[in-house]
Amino acid sequence: MRLCLGGLNWPPEAFWRATPREVALALGAGASAAIRTGAPNRASFERLMRHYPDERARKEEDGQ
């Protein structure tokens, strides 16, 4: 994100509309290697969900 917005001077709207493939192409081969790794495994996904819950999950945890 920093490279697209700062280095390439993309406006935020362009960054958020871009596909991962478009971002990888814009940033070069190093980014495309990260894109090819695919989706996270279940354990990684669950770890991400614990660290970055969505609003509904956060409200459910708080009993709201």
WOZI-V584354 format. One record per residue. RES is the residue in one letter. D_LAST is the distance of its C-alpha to the last C-alpha in Angstrom with 2 decimals. Layout:
res;d_last
RES;D_LAST
RES;D_LAST
This chain:
res;d_last
M;33.31
R;35.29
L;38.52
C;37.86
L;36.75
G;39.13
G;41.96
L;42.32
N;41.15
W;38.95
P;36.83
P;33.07
E;33.15
A;35.84
F;33.99
W;30.81
R;33.00
A;35.15
T;34.94
P;35.05
R;38.68
E;39.54
V;38.09
A;40.05
L;43.20
A;42.84
L;42.39
G;45.09
A;45.59
G;43.44
A;40.24
S;41.35
A;41.73
A;38.05
I;37.20
R;39.44
T;37.54
G;35.07
A;31.48
P;30.00
N;30.29
R;27.36
A;27.11
S;27.18
F;24.57
E;22.14
R;22.98
L;22.27
M;18.86
R;17.99
H;19.45
Y;18.16
P;14.83
D;13.86
E;10.95
R;9.22
A;9.96
R;8.86
K;5.20
E;5.74
E;7.67
D;5.65
G;3.80
Q;0.00
